[in-house]
Amino acid sequence: MGAPEKETVTVERFYTEFADELGLRLIAGAGGLKRVIREPTINRPGLVLTGFTRYFAFKRIQVLGNAETHYLRSLDRAERLKRYRLLFSKPIPCVVYSRSLRPDPDLVRLAEKQDVPLFQCPLITMQFINRATMALEALFAPRCTELGSMVDILGIGVLIRGESGIGKSESVLALIERGYSLVSDDATRFTLVEGHRLIGTSPELTRGYMEVRGIGIINVAAMFGVRSVRLSKELDLVITLKPWEEVPDVDRLGMEQEYIEILGQKVPHITLPVRPGRDLARLIEVAAFHIKLVESGHNPAREMNDRLLAHMAGERRL
């Protein structure tokens, strides 16, 4: 499966993706938006502003709240400038003023001069820290891209894989016609959230569109309605479509569950043999329902096996 993709988390990316959610407003230092955020958490540089720099977590976003701001205002201008230079002596990613506090004009000028992005935010300090930390965890989460289309079938996230021309698009189209939702066509991006949940989504450029061989590109939402498209979905099942002749040992009972690994997480996997006349969309639909049943504690194959063993034991006693 696809290898994890390493993406650099810059201040610009953080600002672009979460400015609205966090209420961020850029005040100065736009020239430094390419600065890299190296740790997915927030630092309050109170100790640094008092002159203690030994344990300065400078790789993190720096936030100044009421305590830091009022402390700095208690100093004379020469001393404040000294503390600002101390804060900027390391390559910090950016500085955020919470509570809509107004930065000192001297700090604004220094940030502009040294290209350190300076933001203002209306949230109280702890609210900003909590929300920004969650945002950073999302940005730093392991990611990969898998070739295959993803569909939401009644809450079951299914990735459908297979070689070109095997019938993936036709199957996905038939599932959408039945009222299910498209997550991604052809290539699906996965993010590992909370260390165990694989969230699939579509590349932004192709979101909501499908390529149907012989027809071309179609707009799924325009054709089937807005409910036919989902922005993201947790992955529950991977289905691989293979030509019938390439699957010599077809599992007729389903006693042993197959798994596949994505970003270190094991995901249930089913191989469906393909040949003319098979209703692939219906089979994928049934496979999704089956996995839902198995996850709730019911395994039809094992239940049948237990009944068979019990029947055979009863015959031997007669």
NUDOBA-544684 format. One line per field, with one value per residue (C-alpha): x, y, z; chain. Coordinates in Angstrom, 1 decimal, always signed. Layout:
<nodes>
x	c(X ...)
y	c(Y ...)
z	c(Z ...)
mol	c(A ...)
</nodes>
This chain:
<nodes>
x	c(+0.0 +1.0 +3.9 +3.3 +3.7 +5.8 +4.4 +6.1 +3.7 +4.3 +2.7 +1.1 -0.6 -1.7 -3.1 -4.8 -6.6 -7.6 -7.8 -11.6 -11.9 -9.5 -10.3 -6.7 -5.8 -2.4 -1.0 +2.7 +5.5 +3.8 +7.3 +7.8 +4.7 +7.0 +8.5 +8.1 +6.2 +8.2 +6.1 +2.3 +1.6 +1.6 +4.0 +3.4 +6.8 +6.3 +9.6 +11.5 +10.1 +11.5 +14.9 +15.1 +15.7 +17.2 +14.1 +12.6 +10.3 +11.0 +9.9 +6.2 +3.7 +4.1 +0.9 +0.7 -2.3 -3.3 -0.5 +2.3 +0.9 +0.4 +3.8 +5.4 +3.4 +4.8 +8.4 +9.9 +10.3 +14.1 +13.5 +10.5 +12.5 +15.2 +12.6 +11.1 +14.6 +15.1 +11.8 +12.9 +16.5 +15.4 +13.6 +10.1 +7.3 +5.0 +3.4 -0.3 -2.0 -5.2 -8.3 -7.9 -5.1 -3.3 +0.4 +2.9 +3.8 +7.5 +6.8 +4.8 +7.8 +10.3 +8.1 +7.9 +11.6 +12.5 +9.7 +8.1 +4.3 +2.3 -1.4 -4.3 -7.1 -10.4 -10.4 -9.3 -5.9 -6.8 -9.5 -6.9 -4.4 -6.9 -8.3 -4.9 -3.4 -6.2 -5.6 -1.9 -2.5 -4.6 -1.8 +0.9 -1.1 +0.5 -1.0 -0.9 -2.6 -4.2 -5.3 -9.0 -12.4 -14.1 -17.8 -19.9 -22.4 -24.9 -22.0 -19.5 -16.5 -15.4 -12.3 -12.7 -9.5 -8.6 -6.7 -7.8 -10.9 -12.0 -15.2 -14.5 -16.2 -19.2 -19.6 -19.3 -21.8 -24.3 -23.8 -24.4 -27.6 -28.8 -28.4 -24.9 -22.3 -19.0 -16.0 -13.3 -12.8 -9.6 -7.3 -8.1 -6.1 -6.0 -5.1 -4.4 -6.4 -6.1 -3.5 -6.0 -8.8 -8.2 -10.1 -10.4 -11.0 -10.6 -7.9 -9.5 -9.1 -11.2 -13.6 -17.2 -16.2 -15.9 -14.4 -16.6 -15.0 -16.7 -18.6 -15.8 -15.9 -19.2 -20.3 -21.7 -23.5 -25.1 -26.3 -27.4 -27.8 -25.6 -26.2 -24.4 -21.0 -19.2 -16.2 -14.6 -15.3 -13.6 -12.3 -13.9 -13.3 -11.1 -12.4 -10.1 -11.7 -9.8 -10.4 -12.0 -9.1 -6.7 -8.5 -8.0 -8.8 -12.1 -13.1 -16.6 -17.2 -15.4 -14.1 -10.9 -11.0 -8.3 -6.7 -4.6 -2.3 -2.6 -0.5 +0.2 -3.5 -5.1 -8.3 -10.6 -10.0 -12.2 -11.2 -14.1 -13.6 -15.0 -16.6 -19.4 -22.9 -21.9 -23.6 -20.5 -22.4 -24.7 -21.8 -19.9 -23.1 -23.5 -19.8 -20.2 -23.3 -21.5 -18.5 -21.0 -22.6 -19.2 -18.0 -21.2 -20.3 -22.1 -20.1 -22.4 -19.6 -18.7 -22.3 -23.0 -19.8 -20.9 -24.4 -22.7 -20.4 -23.3 -25.4 -22.5 -22.0 -25.7 -25.6 -22.7 -24.6 -27.5)
y	c(+0.0 +3.7 +4.9 +7.8 +11.2 +13.8 +17.3 +20.4 +22.3 +26.0 +29.0 +29.8 +26.4 +26.7 +30.2 +29.3 +26.2 +27.5 +31.3 +31.3 +28.6 +30.4 +33.9 +34.7 +38.1 +38.8 +42.0 +41.9 +39.7 +38.4 +37.8 +35.0 +32.9 +30.2 +29.6 +25.9 +24.8 +21.8 +20.7 +20.2 +22.2 +25.7 +27.5 +30.4 +32.1 +33.7 +32.4 +33.6 +37.1 +37.2 +36.3 +32.5 +30.8 +27.4 +25.5 +27.7 +25.6 +27.9 +25.3 +25.8 +28.6 +31.3 +32.7 +35.8 +36.2 +38.6 +37.5 +38.0 +41.2 +42.9 +41.8 +43.4 +46.6 +46.8 +47.2 +50.4 +50.6 +49.8 +46.6 +45.6 +45.9 +43.7 +41.0 +41.2 +40.6 +37.7 +36.2 +36.6 +35.4 +31.9 +30.9 +30.8 +30.1 +32.9 +34.9 +35.0 +37.6 +36.0 +37.9 +40.5 +42.1 +44.8 +44.2 +46.8 +49.0 +48.2 +44.5 +45.0 +46.9 +44.2 +41.4 +43.2 +43.8 +40.2 +38.6 +36.9 +36.5 +38.2 +37.4 +38.6 +36.2 +36.9 +33.6 +33.5 +32.0 +28.5 +28.2 +29.2 +26.7 +23.8 +24.5 +25.3 +22.1 +20.0 +21.8 +21.1 +17.5 +17.2 +18.9 +16.7 +13.4 +10.7 +10.7 +8.6 +8.3 +5.0 +4.2 +3.4 +5.0 +5.4 +5.2 +5.6 +2.7 +3.4 +4.5 +1.9 +3.5 +1.3 +1.7 -0.1 -1.0 -2.8 -2.5 -0.1 -1.2 -3.8 -2.0 +0.3 +3.4 +1.5 -0.1 +3.2 +4.9 +2.1 +2.5 +6.3 +5.6 +3.5 +6.5 +6.0 +8.8 +9.2 +10.2 +10.0 +8.8 +6.9 +8.3 +8.6 +10.5 +9.0 +10.7 +8.8 +10.5 +9.8 +7.1 +4.6 +6.1 +6.3 +9.2 +9.2 +12.2 +13.3 +15.6 +19.0 +19.4 +16.3 +16.5 +15.7 +14.6 +11.2 +9.9 +7.4 +5.5 +6.4 +9.4 +11.5 +13.7 +14.0 +16.3 +13.9 +16.4 +18.2 +14.9 +13.0 +15.8 +17.1 +14.1 +11.9 +13.4 +13.3 +15.3 +12.6 +9.2 +6.7 +3.6 +0.3 -2.0 -2.4 -4.4 -5.5 -6.4 -9.1 -11.0 -14.4 -16.4 -14.6 -15.8 -19.6 -20.1 -18.4 -18.3 -19.8 -19.7 -16.6 -18.3 -16.3 -12.5 -11.0 -7.7 -5.1 -2.4 +1.3 +3.7 +0.8 +0.1 -3.2 -2.9 -5.7 -6.8 -8.7 -9.9 -10.0 -12.1 -10.3 -11.9 -10.9 -11.1 -10.5 -7.5 -5.9 -3.0 -5.5 -7.6 -4.6 -3.5 -7.0 -7.1 -3.7 -5.0 -8.2 -6.4 -4.3 -7.5 -9.1 -6.0 -6.1 -9.7 -11.8 -14.1 -16.1 -18.4 -19.4 -19.7 -22.1 -24.0 -24.3 -25.6 -28.1 -29.4 -29.7 -31.5 -34.0 -34.5 -35.3 -37.8 -39.6 -40.1 -41.8)
z	c(+0.0 -0.4 +1.7 +4.2 +2.6 +4.4 +4.1 +5.5 +7.8 +7.2 +8.9 +5.6 +5.4 +9.1 +8.4 +5.1 +6.4 +9.9 +9.7 +9.7 +12.4 +14.7 +13.8 +12.8 +11.4 +10.0 +11.4 +10.3 +9.0 +5.9 +4.4 +6.9 +6.1 +4.7 +8.1 +9.2 +12.3 +13.6 +16.6 +16.7 +19.8 +21.2 +23.6 +26.0 +26.2 +29.6 +31.0 +27.9 +28.3 +31.8 +30.5 +31.0 +27.7 +28.6 +27.8 +25.1 +22.9 +19.9 +17.3 +18.3 +17.6 +20.3 +21.9 +24.1 +26.4 +29.2 +31.6 +29.0 +27.6 +31.0 +32.1 +29.0 +29.5 +33.1 +31.6 +30.3 +26.5 +26.5 +28.6 +26.4 +23.2 +24.9 +25.6 +22.1 +20.7 +23.0 +21.8 +18.2 +18.8 +17.8 +14.5 +16.0 +13.4 +14.4 +17.3 +18.1 +20.4 +21.9 +23.2 +20.4 +22.4 +20.5 +20.0 +21.0 +17.9 +18.6 +18.4 +15.1 +13.6 +14.8 +13.4 +10.1 +10.0 +10.9 +8.8 +11.8 +11.2 +13.9 +14.3 +16.3 +17.5 +19.3 +21.3 +24.9 +25.3 +26.4 +23.7 +21.1 +22.5 +22.5 +19.0 +17.4 +18.9 +17.3 +14.0 +14.2 +15.0 +11.8 +9.8 +11.3 +11.0 +8.8 +5.2 +2.1 -1.3 -2.4 -5.9 -5.8 -5.4 -2.1 -1.4 +1.8 +1.9 +4.8 +7.1 +5.9 +4.2 +1.3 -0.9 -4.2 -6.0 -9.2 -12.4 -15.1 -17.0 -14.4 -13.6 -10.7 -12.1 -13.3 -9.8 -8.1 -10.4 -9.8 -6.0 -6.3 -8.3 -5.4 -3.0 -1.6 -1.5 -3.4 -1.3 -4.0 -7.5 -8.7 -6.0 -2.3 +0.3 +3.8 +7.0 +10.3 +13.0 +16.7 +15.9 +14.7 +12.4 +8.7 +7.2 +3.4 +1.3 -2.3 -3.7 -3.8 -7.6 -8.4 -5.5 -6.6 -10.1 -11.7 -14.9 -16.7 -19.5 -22.8 -21.4 -19.8 -16.7 -14.8 -12.0 -9.5 -7.2 -10.2 -11.7 -8.5 -5.9 -3.1 -0.9 -3.5 -2.4 +1.0 +1.8 +4.0 +5.6 +7.9 +6.1 +7.1 +4.2 +1.2 -1.8 -4.7 -8.0 -9.9 -13.1 -12.4 -13.8 -11.5 -8.4 -8.5 -4.8 -4.2 -0.5 -0.6 +3.2 +4.4 +7.6 +7.7 +7.4 +5.2 +6.2 +4.4 +6.0 +5.4 +7.4 +9.8 +10.4 +9.6 +7.4 +6.5 +2.8 +0.4 -3.1 -5.5 -8.7 -11.8 -14.8 -17.2 -15.7 -12.1 -10.5 -8.9 -7.3 -5.5 -4.4 -3.0 -1.2 +0.3 +1.3 +3.2 +5.0 +5.8 +7.4 +9.4 +10.7 +11.5 +13.4 +15.5 +16.6 +14.1 +11.8 +9.5 +8.3 +11.9 +12.9 +10.0 +10.9 +14.5 +13.4 +11.0 +13.8 +16.2 +13.5 +12.9 +16.6 +17.0 +14.1 +15.7 +18.9 +17.1)
mol	c(A A A A A A A A A A A A A A A A A A A A A A A A A A A A A A A A A A A A A A A A A A A A A A A A A A A A A A A A A A A A A A A A A A A A A A A A A A A A A A A A A A A A A A A A A A A A A A A A A A A A A A A A A A A A A A A A A A A A A A A A A A A A A A A A A A A A A A A A A A A A A A A A A A A A A A A A A A A A A A A A A A A A A A A A A A A A A A A A A A A A A A A A A A A A A A A A A A A A A A A A A A A A A A A A A A A A A A A A A A A A A A A A A A A A A A A A A A A A A A A A A A A A A A A A A A A A A A A A A A A A A A A A A A A A A A A A A A A A A A A A A A A A A A A A A A A A A A A A A A A A A A A A A A A A A A A A A A A A A A)
</nodes>
